[in-house]
Amino acid sequence: MFSHESAAALLGLPTFGHPRLIHIFDGRRSRSARYGDVAVHTSADPHTTQETAGIRTTAIEDVVVDLARVLPPALGVAVADAALRSFGLSATDLLERGSVQRNRFGLRRMAWVVNRATPLSESPGESISRIVIEWCGFPRPALQTEHEIDGRVYRSDFCWPERQVIGESDGWLKYQGDGAVDAVRAEKRREDALRRAGWRIARWDYAGAIGVEGLRSALLAAGLTQVKRDETAALASVARNARSV
């Protein structure tokens, strides 16, 4: 059955770049092996099978736990967030799944990832941004805050009410296709309304989060100040995913 990034792709969970290998799980084997670009995994811990459109994968819980052990932590959080959001899992479910396994490899990383997971982040860009914000030493933001202005309600990705700062992780798909003009117009009206209400707005895209500096510069320019020092080594890990091209 497919596992790791291969299962994630089939289940609609985020993958990052182009995974270098096709991942298969076979619990009957005595040891893992690799054949060309196919990695065959095994484990002393059984993995549950599920079937999607006739294709067998490891269960969603196993996919998240396996990837949380091996991905850079910020990317692991994006996978866990998506699983909580789309499959109704809880962090407790995932921690219990990992904690009873005999395989202790990556267990601390997995626990760190799962303890930060939330269904409130609505895209991989938002999930990664949330961790980069933490590692840059900024205060913890409120997520998906609603702002009522002139009888309309607008929602922000990240919000620091005490600083009057809003952070927005931009995804560009909404600005493509037939509805692009309407999407740009609606976003402009929304941002104008928020600014009139006194909010300072920082915007960055996925590349700005992965590269760190785009996100950090946007927040500093909006007037948000860091309350702790950068976690330099952790920030350097965000863009280093050896498992993908």
C-alpha positions in Angstrom: 0.0 0.0 0.0 1.2 3.6 -0.7 2.6 5.5 2.3 4.4 8.7 3.2 4.3 11.4 0.4 2.7 9.0 -2.1 -0.2 8.3 0.3 -0.4 12.1 1.1 -0.8 12.9 -2.6 -3.6 10.4 -3.0 -5.4 11.5 0.1 -5.2 15.2 -0.8 -2.7 16.2 1.9 0.0 18.6 1.0 3.3 17.6 -0.5 6.1 20.0 -1.1 7.9 20.2 -4.4 8.2 16.9 -6.3 8.9 13.9 -3.9 12.0 12.1 -5.0 10.6 8.6 -4.3 7.4 6.6 -4.6 6.7 5.2 -1.1 5.2 1.8 -0.4 4.6 0.1 2.9 4.8 -3.7 3.2 4.6 -4.9 6.8 5.4 -8.5 5.7 9.0 -7.7 4.9 11.9 -8.1 7.3 13.7 -4.9 6.3 13.1 -1.8 4.2 14.6 -1.6 0.7 14.8 0.7 -2.3 14.5 -0.2 -6.0 15.3 2.7 -8.2 12.9 5.5 -7.3 10.6 3.2 -5.2 11.2 3.0 -1.5 9.6 0.0 0.2 9.1 0.5 4.0 8.4 -1.9 6.7 8.0 -1.6 10.5 7.6 -3.7 13.6 4.5 -1.5 14.2 1.5 -2.5 12.0 -0.1 0.1 9.8 -3.8 0.2 9.0 -4.9 0.1 5.4 -7.6 2.3 3.8 -8.8 2.3 0.3 -9.5 5.4 -1.8 -10.9 5.0 -5.3 -9.7 1.4 -5.3 -6.1 2.4 -4.3 -4.8 1.2 -1.0 -2.9 3.6 1.3 -1.8 3.6 4.9 -4.5 5.1 7.1 -4.5 8.9 7.4 -3.2 8.7 11.0 -0.2 6.7 9.9 0.5 9.0 7.0 0.6 12.1 9.3 2.7 10.3 12.0 5.2 8.9 9.4 5.6 12.3 7.7 5.8 14.2 11.0 8.8 12.0 11.9 10.8 12.8 8.8 9.8 16.1 7.2 11.2 19.5 8.3 9.0 20.4 11.3 7.3 23.4 9.6 6.2 21.2 6.7 5.1 18.4 9.1 2.9 20.9 10.8 1.3 21.8 7.4 0.5 18.1 6.9 -0.9 17.7 10.4 -3.0 20.9 10.1 -4.5 19.6 6.8 -5.4 16.2 8.3 -7.1 17.9 11.3 -9.0 20.3 9.0 -10.0 17.8 6.3 -10.4 14.5 8.1 -11.7 15.6 11.5 -8.8 14.1 13.4 -7.5 15.5 16.7 -4.0 16.0 17.9 -4.8 13.5 20.7 -5.5 10.8 18.0 -2.2 11.4 16.4 -0.2 11.5 19.6 -1.7 8.3 20.7 -0.9 6.7 17.4 2.7 7.7 17.6 3.3 7.1 21.3 2.3 3.4 21.2 4.7 2.5 18.4 7.9 0.7 19.1 9.7 2.7 16.5 11.2 5.7 18.5 12.9 7.3 15.5 11.7 10.9 15.1 9.3 10.6 18.0 10.2 13.9 19.6 9.9 15.7 16.3 6.5 14.1 15.7 5.3 15.2 19.2 6.5 18.8 18.5 4.7 18.9 15.2 1.4 17.4 16.4 1.3 19.6 19.5 1.3 22.6 17.2 -1.3 21.3 14.8 -4.6 23.2 14.4 -7.5 22.9 11.9 -7.7 26.7 11.8 -4.9 27.2 9.3 -6.6 26.9 5.9 -3.6 26.3 3.6 0.0 25.0 3.7 1.2 28.6 3.3 -0.7 29.6 6.5 0.6 26.6 8.4 4.2 27.2 7.5 3.8 31.0 8.1 2.5 30.3 11.6 5.6 28.3 12.5 7.9 30.9 10.9 6.2 33.6 12.9 7.0 31.7 16.0 10.6 31.1 15.1 11.1 34.7 14.1 10.2 35.6 17.7 7.0 37.5 17.0 4.1 37.3 19.5 1.6 34.5 18.9 -1.2 35.6 16.6 -4.9 35.0 16.8 -6.1 32.8 13.9 -9.1 33.4 11.6 -10.3 36.4 13.5 -13.5 38.1 12.3 -13.6 41.9 11.9 -17.0 43.6 11.6 -16.7 46.9 9.7 -19.7 48.9 8.3 -22.0 45.9 8.7 -19.7 43.5 6.8 -17.5 40.8 8.4 -14.0 40.2 7.2 -11.7 37.5 8.3 -7.9 37.7 8.8 -5.4 34.8 8.6 -3.3 36.2 11.5 -4.2 39.1 13.9 -2.5 40.9 16.7 -5.3 43.0 18.2 -3.1 44.8 20.7 -0.8 45.9 17.9 -3.5 46.6 15.4 -1.7 44.4 12.9 -3.2 41.9 10.5 -1.1 39.3 8.6 -2.2 37.8 5.3 -0.7 34.7 3.7 -1.6 35.1 0.0 -2.5 32.3 -2.3 -2.6 33.2 -5.9 -5.1 30.7 -7.2 -8.0 33.0 -6.3 -6.6 35.7 -8.6 -6.6 33.4 -11.7 -9.3 32.4 -14.2 -12.5 34.1 -15.1 -13.2 35.5 -11.6 -9.7 37.1 -11.2 -10.9 40.7 -11.7 -13.8 40.2 -9.2 -11.4 38.6 -6.7 -8.9 41.5 -7.0 -11.7 44.1 -6.6 -13.2 42.3 -3.5 -9.8 42.0 -1.9 -9.1 45.7 -2.5 -12.4 46.7 -0.9 -11.7 44.4 2.0 -8.2 45.8 2.6 -9.4 49.4 2.3 -12.1 48.8 4.9 -9.6 47.2 7.3 -7.2 50.1 6.9 -9.9 52.7 7.5 -10.7 50.9 10.7 -7.1 51.4 11.9 -5.5 48.1 11.0 -2.0 47.8 9.5 -1.8 44.9 7.1 1.2 42.8 6.2 1.0 40.5 3.2 3.4 37.8 2.0 3.1 34.7 -0.2 4.2 31.1 0.1 7.7 31.9 -1.2 7.9 34.7 1.4 7.1 32.2 4.2 9.5 29.5 2.9 12.2 32.0 2.4 11.4 33.6 5.8 12.6 37.1 4.9 9.5 38.0 2.9 7.3 37.2 5.9 9.5 38.8 8.5 10.0 42.0 6.5 6.3 42.4 5.9 5.5 42.1 9.6 8.2 44.5 10.7 7.1 47.0 8.1 3.6 46.8 9.5 4.8 47.7 12.9 4.9 44.3 14.6 8.0 43.9 16.9 9.8 40.8 17.8 9.6 39.7 21.5 12.3 37.0 21.2 15.4 36.3 19.2 15.2 34.4 15.9 15.6 30.7 16.1 18.2 30.7 13.4 18.7 26.9 13.0 15.0 26.2 13.0 14.3 28.9 10.4 17.1 27.5 8.2 15.2 24.1 8.1 12.1 25.5 6.5 13.4 25.5 3.0 15.5 22.3 3.4 13.4 19.3 2.4 15.8 16.7 1.1 12.8 14.4 0.4 11.6 16.5 -2.5 13.1 18.3 -5.5 
